[in-house]
């Protein structure tokens, strides 16, 4: 039966040309293309504006019309939908066959040597005698000079680990090569390891507060585990999960499964970030994390903030540090705590009281002078002996009376002490 559709009568008419304009007023990705051997290269004979619009042909994995604005100078291939009339153009693809030479219509400068700046991979030996097959040496396992997918699992401590496997991944004989995650099958993938690693919670040894007035801060809500990782939301169904998988196992998922919509990117080692159906985001890094901000950095959290560090935590700043809360502030250490300042230390309670307490001894020491002042009364008490010791003179002065009270002192002793103080003599 002879096809009768437009452009289908006779031979298939294809063309090759160069994009001259990509400013499509419809926003449909159309381009003005000058076709080689069909359009004159002379713009005074045929201007760019007079060229017909060429429509982009979308690939099957782009059902939603993702538009790529082709750069002027890009060489494209296509066909005429109107056959030999050559006015209804469709772009099928691009071809990188030229050299970069902006402004030259042939993209090549005969007076300049081409640059051979390519870092090409080492070839892999071929062992077969018959074509139409993958006959690379080592096929079926990890090949040293080729990309290798990784098998992501957990070690004995519950941490994510990976090992190199064949670039065919976990696929079994007679299993279709559509990625398992796209088919809604997590078994043998990094997603399965992520789900298992969530159940491994490293909880620090619990400690009891040593102060009823300042209990240890709780970092989680009542009934929660210690900073648990959110549940894995993977419930993909075919054909809603769009998956891109590289030769070495990097993954990108855009999952439109109703009720389980997600976006996820996974490195072959298991590091990933995932946006959950409710908009929550989880980032898990299987090794180190390092961030550098050259300018300013701002973080605003409208809910609570909880940070758990299982190892040592260090914070270093070259300028001033300001910490402020509109409520109470508590700093708790189950062992020693040190506050060290190169110059002054100020502790101020503006409207309330200030209390310094110790379970055993308390020492206040100054290299030079020390002053204890109170706008009201001041008292130094001890359940046992209280000693006031001075290496030099000791002066006790009061705007009012000075009273010494001792359960074993006689009236004569007290009178003598008061008399010596009044006359400015040393008291022993």
C-alpha positions as CSV (number, residue, x, y, z in Angstrom):
1,X,0.0,0.0,0.0
2,X,1.5,3.4,-1.0
3,X,1.5,5.9,1.9
4,X,-0.4,9.1,1.1
5,X,0.6,11.3,4.1
6,X,2.3,14.6,3.5
7,X,6.1,14.1,3.0
8,X,5.7,10.4,2.6
9,X,5.3,10.3,-1.2
10,X,8.5,9.4,-2.9
11,X,11.9,9.5,-1.3
12,X,12.6,10.6,2.3
13,X,14.0,14.1,2.0
14,X,16.6,14.9,4.7
15,X,18.7,18.0,5.1
16,X,21.7,19.4,7.1
17,X,21.9,23.0,8.1
18,X,23.1,25.6,10.7
19,X,21.0,27.3,13.3
20,X,21.0,31.1,12.8
21,X,18.2,32.2,15.2
22,X,16.7,30.6,18.3
23,X,14.3,33.4,19.4
24,X,11.1,31.6,18.7
25,X,8.1,33.9,19.5
26,X,6.0,30.9,20.3
27,X,8.5,29.5,22.8
28,X,8.2,26.1,21.1
29,X,11.9,25.6,20.6
30,X,11.8,26.4,16.9
31,X,14.9,27.7,15.1
32,X,15.7,29.5,11.9
33,X,18.0,27.0,10.0
34,X,19.9,27.7,6.8
35,X,20.1,24.4,4.9
36,X,23.3,23.5,3.1
37,X,23.0,23.2,-0.7
38,X,19.3,24.3,-0.5
39,X,19.6,27.8,0.8
40,X,22.0,30.4,-0.4
41,X,24.8,31.4,2.1
42,X,24.4,35.0,1.0
43,X,22.1,36.9,3.5
44,X,21.6,39.7,1.0
45,X,19.8,37.1,-1.2
46,X,18.0,35.3,1.7
47,X,18.0,36.9,5.1
48,X,17.8,35.0,8.4
49,X,14.3,36.5,9.0
50,X,13.2,35.0,5.7
51,X,14.2,31.4,6.6
52,X,11.3,29.1,7.6
53,X,11.0,27.9,11.2
54,X,12.3,24.4,11.9
55,X,10.5,22.4,14.6
56,X,12.3,20.3,17.1
57,X,11.6,16.6,17.2
58,X,11.3,15.5,20.9
59,X,12.8,12.1,22.1
60,X,10.5,9.5,23.7
61,X,11.9,10.3,27.1
62,X,10.8,13.9,26.9
63,X,7.0,13.6,26.8
64,X,6.4,17.0,28.5
65,X,8.1,19.1,25.9
66,X,11.4,20.1,27.6
67,X,12.8,22.7,25.2
68,X,16.5,23.1,24.5
69,X,17.4,26.5,23.0
70,X,19.9,25.5,20.3
71,X,22.8,28.0,20.1
72,X,23.2,29.8,16.8
73,X,26.0,28.1,14.8
74,X,24.8,24.6,15.9
75,X,24.8,22.1,13.0
76,X,21.5,20.2,12.9
77,X,20.0,17.4,10.8
78,X,16.4,16.9,9.9
79,X,13.8,16.2,7.2
80,X,11.1,18.0,5.2
81,X,7.6,17.2,6.1
82,X,6.5,18.7,2.8
83,X,8.9,16.6,0.8
84,X,10.8,18.3,-2.1
85,X,9.0,21.7,-1.4
86,X,11.5,22.1,1.5
87,X,9.5,24.7,3.5
88,X,8.3,22.6,6.5
89,X,11.4,21.6,8.5
90,X,11.8,19.2,11.4
91,X,15.1,19.1,13.4
92,X,15.9,15.5,14.4
93,X,19.3,16.0,16.1
94,X,22.6,17.9,16.3
95,X,26.0,17.0,14.9
96,X,29.3,18.1,16.5
97,X,31.4,17.9,13.4
98,X,33.0,21.3,13.3
99,X,35.6,23.3,15.1
100,X,34.9,26.3,17.3
101,X,35.5,29.5,15.3
102,X,32.8,32.1,16.0
103,X,31.9,34.4,13.1
104,X,33.1,32.0,10.3
105,X,30.3,30.3,8.4
106,X,32.4,27.2,7.8
107,X,33.6,27.1,11.5
108,X,37.2,26.4,10.4
109,X,40.2,28.6,10.1
110,X,42.6,27.2,7.5
111,X,45.5,29.3,9.0
112,X,45.3,27.8,12.5
113,X,46.3,24.3,13.5
114,X,43.5,22.4,15.2
115,X,43.9,21.7,18.9
116,X,44.2,18.0,19.8
117,X,43.2,18.5,23.4
118,X,41.3,15.4,24.4
119,X,42.0,13.0,27.3
120,X,40.7,9.8,25.7
121,X,40.2,6.6,27.7
122,X,42.4,3.5,27.2
123,X,41.0,0.9,24.8
124,X,39.8,-2.4,26.2
125,X,41.0,-5.5,24.3
126,X,38.4,-7.4,22.3
127,X,38.3,-11.1,22.3
128,X,35.5,-12.3,20.0
129,X,35.6,-13.2,16.4
130,X,32.0,-12.4,15.7
131,X,30.4,-9.0,15.9
132,X,27.0,-7.9,17.3
133,X,28.2,-8.7,20.9
134,X,30.0,-7.1,23.8
135,X,33.3,-9.0,23.5
136,X,35.4,-6.7,25.8
137,X,37.9,-8.6,27.9
138,X,36.4,-9.1,31.3
139,X,32.8,-8.6,30.3
140,X,30.4,-9.7,33.0
141,X,32.6,-8.4,35.8
142,X,34.3,-5.1,36.7
143,X,36.7,-4.0,34.0
144,X,39.6,-1.9,35.2
145,X,39.6,0.6,32.3
146,X,35.8,0.8,32.0
147,X,33.1,2.4,34.2
148,X,31.9,0.0,36.9
149,X,28.5,0.0,38.6
150,X,28.6,-0.5,42.4
151,X,26.7,-2.8,44.8
152,X,25.6,-0.7,47.8
153,X,25.2,-2.7,51.0
154,X,25.8,-2.4,54.8
155,X,28.9,-3.4,56.7
156,X,28.9,-5.2,60.1
157,X,28.6,-1.8,61.9
158,X,25.5,-0.9,59.8
159,X,27.3,1.7,57.7
160,X,26.8,2.0,54.0
161,X,29.5,0.5,51.8
162,X,30.0,-0.3,48.1
163,X,31.9,-2.7,45.9
164,X,32.6,-2.6,42.2
165,X,30.6,-4.9,40.0
166,X,29.9,-5.3,36.2
167,X,28.7,-2.2,34.3
168,X,25.6,-4.3,33.7
169,X,24.7,-3.8,37.4
170,X,22.6,-6.4,39.4
171,X,20.7,-7.5,36.3
172,X,20.2,-11.3,36.0
173,X,20.1,-13.3,32.8
174,X,16.8,-12.7,30.9
175,X,16.0,-9.7,33.0
176,X,15.0,-6.6,31.0
177,X,17.6,-3.9,31.1
178,X,15.2,-1.2,32.1
179,X,16.5,0.1,35.5
180,X,14.9,-1.8,38.4
181,X,13.9,1.4,40.2
182,X,12.0,2.5,37.1
183,X,10.2,-0.8,37.2
184,X,9.4,-0.2,40.9
185,X,11.8,-3.0,42.1
186,X,14.3,-1.8,44.8
187,X,16.0,-5.1,45.5
188,X,19.7,-5.0,44.8
189,X,19.7,-1.2,44.5
190,X,21.1,1.6,46.6
191,X,17.5,2.4,47.6
192,X,17.3,-1.0,49.4
193,X,20.5,-0.2,51.3
194,X,19.2,3.2,52.2
195,X,16.1,1.7,53.7
196,X,18.2,-0.8,55.8
197,X,20.7,1.9,57.0
198,X,17.8,4.0,58.3
199,X,17.1,1.2,60.9
200,X,20.7,1.4,62.3
201,X,20.5,4.2,64.9
202,X,23.8,4.9,66.8
203,X,22.5,6.1,70.2
204,X,24.9,7.7,72.6
205,X,25.1,6.2,76.1
206,X,22.4,7.9,78.2
207,X,23.5,10.0,81.1
208,X,21.4,11.4,84.0
209,X,21.3,15.0,84.8
210,X,23.3,16.0,88.0
211,X,21.1,19.1,88.5
212,X,17.4,19.2,89.1
213,X,17.3,22.9,88.1
214,X,19.2,22.4,84.8
215,X,18.2,19.0,83.3
216,X,20.0,17.7,80.2
217,X,18.4,19.1,77.0
218,X,16.2,16.6,75.1
219,X,17.0,16.8,71.4
220,X,13.9,14.8,70.2
221,X,10.2,14.7,70.8
222,X,8.7,12.4,73.4
223,X,8.4,8.8,72.0
224,X,11.0,9.3,69.2
225,X,14.3,7.5,68.7
226,X,17.4,9.5,69.0
227,X,17.4,11.7,65.9
228,X,15.9,9.0,63.6
229,X,16.2,9.2,59.8
230,X,12.8,9.6,58.1
231,X,11.3,6.5,56.6
232,X,12.2,5.6,53.0
233,X,9.2,6.7,50.8
234,X,10.0,4.6,47.8
235,X,6.7,3.2,46.3
236,X,7.4,3.6,42.6
237,X,5.1,2.0,40.1
238,X,5.9,1.6,36.4
239,X,5.8,3.7,34.3
240,X,5.7,6.7,36.6
241,X,9.3,6.7,37.8
242,X,11.7,8.3,35.3
243,X,15.2,7.0,35.9
244,X,18.5,8.0,34.5
245,X,21.4,5.6,35.3
246,X,25.0,6.1,34.3
247,X,27.5,3.4,33.4
248,X,29.1,3.6,36.8
249,X,25.7,3.6,38.7
250,X,24.9,7.2,39.4
251,X,21.1,7.6,39.5
252,X,18.6,10.4,39.0
253,X,14.9,9.7,39.7
254,X,11.9,11.8,39.0
255,X,9.0,9.8,40.4
256,X,5.4,10.8,39.6
257,X,3.8,7.7,41.2
258,X,0.5,9.0,42.6
259,X,0.9,9.6,46.4
260,X,4.6,8.8,46.3
261,X,6.1,11.6,44.2
262,X,9.8,12.0,44.8
263,X,13.0,13.5,43.4
264,X,16.2,11.7,44.2
265,X,19.9,11.8,43.1
266,X,22.3,9.0,44.2
267,X,26.0,8.7,43.8
268,X,27.3,5.3,43.1
269,X,28.8,5.0,46.6
270,X,25.4,5.5,48.2
271,X,25.5,9.3,49.0
272,X,22.1,10.7,48.1
273,X,19.6,13.5,48.6
274,X,15.9,12.9,48.3
275,X,12.8,15.1,48.3
276,X,9.9,13.2,49.8
277,X,6.2,13.4,48.8
278,X,5.4,15.9,51.6
279,X,8.3,18.2,50.5
280,X,10.7,17.0,53.2
281,X,14.3,16.6,52.1
282,X,16.8,14.0,53.3
283,X,20.5,14.2,52.6
284,X,22.8,11.3,53.5
285,X,26.6,11.4,52.9
286,X,28.5,8.2,53.4
287,X,31.8,9.8,53.9
288,X,33.0,13.4,54.5
289,X,31.1,16.7,53.8
290,X,32.8,19.9,53.0
291,X,31.2,23.3,52.2
292,X,32.8,26.6,51.3
293,X,30.9,29.9,51.1
294,X,32.9,32.8,49.7
295,X,30.2,35.4,50.6
296,X,27.6,35.5,53.4
297,X,25.6,32.5,54.5
298,X,22.1,32.8,56.0
299,X,20.0,30.0,57.5
300,X,16.4,30.5,58.9
301,X,14.6,27.7,60.7
302,X,11.1,28.3,61.7
303,X,10.8,25.1,63.7
304,X,13.2,23.5,66.1
305,X,16.8,22.7,65.3
306,X,18.6,19.5,66.5
307,X,22.2,18.6,65.8
308,X,23.8,15.3,66.9
309,X,27.5,14.9,66.7
310,X,28.9,11.5,67.7
311,X,32.5,12.7,67.6
312,X,34.2,15.9,68.5
313,X,32.6,19.2,67.5
314,X,34.7,22.3,66.9
315,X,33.6,25.8,66.0
316,X,36.2,28.4,65.0
317,X,35.5,32.1,64.2
318,X,37.9,34.9,63.2
319,X,35.6,37.6,64.3
320,X,33.0,38.2,67.1
321,X,30.5,35.5,68.0
322,X,27.0,36.5,69.2
323,X,24.6,34.0,70.7
324,X,21.1,35.2,71.7
325,X,17.9,33.6,72.7
326,X,14.6,35.2,73.7
327,X,14.0,32.4,76.2
328,X,16.3,30.4,78.6
329,X,19.8,29.1,77.6
330,X,21.4,26.0,79.1
331,X,25.0,24.7,78.5
332,X,25.5,21.3,80.0
333,X,28.7,19.1,80.2
334,X,28.7,15.7,81.9
335,X,32.4,16.2,82.5
336,X,34.5,19.4,82.8
337,X,33.6,22.7,81.2
338,X,36.1,25.6,80.6
339,X,35.5,29.2,79.7
340,X,38.8,30.8,78.6
341,X,39.1,34.5,77.6
342,X,42.3,36.4,76.6
343,X,41.1,39.5,78.5
344,X,37.9,40.1,80.4
345,X,35.0,37.8,81.3
346,X,31.6,39.4,82.2
347,X,28.8,37.4,83.7
348,X,25.7,39.6,84.1
349,X,22.2,38.9,85.4
350,X,20.3,42.1,84.7
351,X,17.2,41.7,86.7
352,X,17.5,38.4,88.5
353,X,20.0,36.6,90.7
354,X,23.3,35.0,89.8
355,X,24.3,31.7,91.3
356,X,27.6,29.8,91.1
357,X,27.5,26.4,92.7
358,X,29.8,23.5,93.0
359,X,29.4,19.9,94.2
360,X,32.8,20.0,95.9
361,X,35.1,23.0,96.2
362,X,34.9,26.4,94.5
363,X,37.9,28.6,93.8
364,X,37.8,32.2,92.6
365,X,41.4,33.4,91.9
366,X,42.7,36.6,90.4
367,X,46.3,37.4,89.4
368,X,45.9,41.0,90.7
369,X,42.9,42.6,92.5
370,X,39.6,40.9,93.1
371,X,36.4,42.8,94.0
372,X,33.0,41.4,95.1
373,X,30.4,44.1,95.2
374,X,26.6,44.1,95.8
375,X,24.1,46.9,95.5
376,X,22.3,45.3,98.5
377,X,23.4,42.8,101.1
378,X,26.3,40.5,100.5
379,X,26.9,37.3,102.4
380,X,29.7,34.6,102.5
381,X,28.6,31.4,104.2
382,X,29.9,27.9,104.6
383,X,28.5,24.8,106.2
384,X,32.0,24.2,107.6
385,X,34.9,26.5,108.3
386,X,35.2,29.8,106.3
387,X,38.7,31.2,106.0
388,X,39.5,34.7,104.9
389,X,43.3,34.8,104.1
390,X,45.4,37.7,102.9
391,X,49.1,37.7,102.1
392,X,49.2,41.3,102.9
393,X,46.9,43.6,104.8
394,X,43.2,42.8,105.3
395,X,40.7,45.6,105.5
396,X,37.1,45.3,106.6
397,X,35.1,48.4,106.3
398,X,31.4,49.2,106.5
399,X,29.3,52.3,106.3
400,X,27.3,51.0,109.2
401,X,28.1,48.6,112.1
402,X,30.4,45.6,111.8
403,X,29.2,42.6,113.7
404,X,31.2,39.5,114.6
405,X,29.2,36.6,115.9
406,X,30.8,33.4,117.3
407,X,29.1,30.9,119.4
408,X,32.3,30.3,121.4
409,X,33.3,34.0,121.8
410,X,33.0,35.9,125.1
411,X,31.8,39.4,125.4
412,X,35.3,40.6,126.4
413,X,36.9,39.1,123.3
414,X,34.3,40.7,121.0
415,X,34.7,44.1,122.7
416,X,38.5,43.9,122.3
417,X,38.2,43.1,118.6
418,X,35.8,46.0,118.0
419,X,38.0,48.4,120.0
420,X,41.1,47.4,117.9
421,X,39.2,47.9,114.6
422,X,37.9,51.4,115.7
423,X,41.5,52.4,116.6
424,X,42.9,51.1,113.3
425,X,45.2,48.5,114.9
426,X,46.0,45.1,113.4
427,X,43.6,42.3,114.6
428,X,45.2,38.9,115.3
